Structures are given as C-alpha cells and as structure tokens.
C-alpha cells in the first residue's frame, strides 16, 4: 500500500514497491534526525546552568541559605 498521496493505493509493480519503501525510510530518517536535533538543543539549553559558578547540585536548604548570606545576592 502507498499512503503518500491524498488517497491510498495498492502497488503491484515490485520496482515501485521498493522505490516507495526507500522513500518512506528516508522520510522517517529525516523526521528522526530533526527530532534528535531539537532534543539536543533543549537538553543543552536546560543543562547549561550546571557549568555556572553559582550552580550547586544537591545541597540542603541550610547550606543554600549560608551561601546566600556569605556571598550576597550576586550572580544567582
């Protein structure tokens, strides 16, 4: 079956079947490639804070308050 047009149709020519299969495979690869690039951009933009000097991973509230009092409200 070919679902690429406005109406589906049965393909009887084996050469055309192969051609349609290859085209659909290339289309899926393109879609997956675009989705992977979008995911990577989102991941990088949400993880960039980890490289900042003001980021402290998994500290207690008390430790956070101590750091704020010690350094003030500059740079995060």
VOPAGU-2260 file (C-alpha; in pm, 1 decimal, decimal comma):
REM VOPAGU-2260
SITE   aa  ch    i         X         Y         Z
SITE  UNK   A    0       0,0       0,0       0,0
SITE  UNK   A    1     112,6     352,6     -75,1
SITE  UNK   A    2     -20,4     614,3     168,1
SITE  UNK   A    3     194,9     901,3      43,9
SITE  UNK   A    4     -72,4    1076,7    -162,8
SITE  UNK   A    5    -418,6    1206,8     -83,6
SITE  UNK   A    6    -562,2     861,4    -149,1
SITE  UNK   A    7    -405,5     526,9     -67,2
SITE  UNK   A    8    -346,4     275,4    -344,3
SITE  UNK   A    9    -225,2     -79,8    -390,8
SITE  UNK   A   10     111,1    -106,1    -565,5
SITE  UNK   A   11     152,6    -409,5    -786,5
SITE  UNK   A   12     483,7    -326,7    -955,3
SITE  UNK   A   13     770,0    -471,0    -740,9
SITE  UNK   A   14    1011,5    -199,6    -854,8
SITE  UNK   A   15     769,7      70,7    -747,5
SITE  UNK   A   16     716,0    -107,9    -414,9
SITE  UNK   A   17    1089,0     -90,2    -347,0
SITE  UNK   A   18    1102,7     274,9    -452,2
SITE  UNK   A   19     815,7     370,2    -219,7
SITE  UNK   A   20     971,4     173,4      67,9
SITE  UNK   A   21    1303,5     354,4      23,2
SITE  UNK   A   22    1131,7     695,3       8,6
SITE  UNK   A   23     934,5     622,6     326,1
SITE  UNK   A   24    1252,2     506,5     501,2
SITE  UNK   A   25    1433,0     825,5     404,7
SITE  UNK   A   26    1139,7    1035,9     524,9
SITE  UNK   A   27    1143,2     862,5     865,3
SITE  UNK   A   28    1518,7     913,0     896,9
SITE  UNK   A   29    1476,1    1283,3     823,9
SITE  UNK   A   30    1198,4    1315,6    1083,2
SITE  UNK   A   31    1404,4    1131,3    1346,2
SITE  UNK   A   32    1709,2    1342,5    1266,5
SITE  UNK   A   33    1511,9    1665,0    1313,0
SITE  UNK   A   34    1362,4    1538,3    1641,5
SITE  UNK   A   35    1707,9    1437,8    1767,3
SITE  UNK   A   36    1849,3    1782,9    1689,0
SITE  UNK   A   37    1558,5    1951,9    1870,4
SITE  UNK   A   38    1606,1    1726,4    2173,5
SITE  UNK   A   39    1978,3    1804,2    2181,1
SITE  UNK   A   40    1915,0    2179,8    2171,4
SITE  UNK   A   41    1663,1    2152,5    2456,4
SITE  UNK   A   42    1897,2    1931,0    2660,0
SITE  UNK   A   43    2190,7    2168,6    2617,1
SITE  UNK   A   44    1983,2    2476,9    2697,4
SITE  UNK   A   45    1839,9    2318,5    3012,7
SITE  UNK   A   46    2173,9    2176,3    3130,3
SITE  UNK   A   47    2389,0    2484,1    3068,2
SITE  UNK   A   48    2332,2    2603,9    3425,3
SITE  UNK   A   49    2541,2    2313,0    3552,9
SITE  UNK   A   50    2856,4    2481,3    3420,6
SITE  UNK   A   51    2785,1    2810,3    3601,0
SITE  UNK   A   52    2979,8    2901,0    3913,2
SITE  UNK   A   53    2657,7    2975,4    4103,6
SITE  UNK   A   54    2512,1    2626,4    4049,5
SITE  UNK   A   55    2536,8    2392,3    4348,8
SITE  UNK   A   56    2384,6    2048,8    4296,4
SITE  UNK   A   57    2201,5    1871,5    4580,3
SITE  UNK   A   58    2271,4    2093,9    4876,5
SITE  UNK   A   59    2049,0    2137,1    5179,0
SITE  UNK   A   60    1833,2    2442,0    5239,6
SITE  UNK   A   61    2054,9    2541,1    5530,2
SITE  UNK   A   62    2367,1    2520,9    5314,0
SITE  UNK   A   63    2197,6    2729,1    5042,6
SITE  UNK   A   64    2098,4    2996,0    5297,2
SITE  UNK   A   65    2454,2    3001,3    5434,7
SITE  UNK   A   66    2598,0    3053,4    5083,3
SITE  UNK   A   67    2349,6    3334,3    5013,7
SITE  UNK   A   68    2437,9    3511,3    5337,1
SITE  UNK   A   69    2808,7    3461,5    5273,7
SITE  UNK   A   70    2813,5    3582,2    4909,7
SITE  UNK   A   71    2505,3    3804,2    4893,2
SITE  UNK   A   72    2259,2    3813,9    4603,8
SITE  UNK   A   73    2514,8    3847,2    4324,1
SITE  UNK   A   74    2527,2    3611,6    4021,1
SITE  UNK   A   75    2234,7    3389,5    4108,6
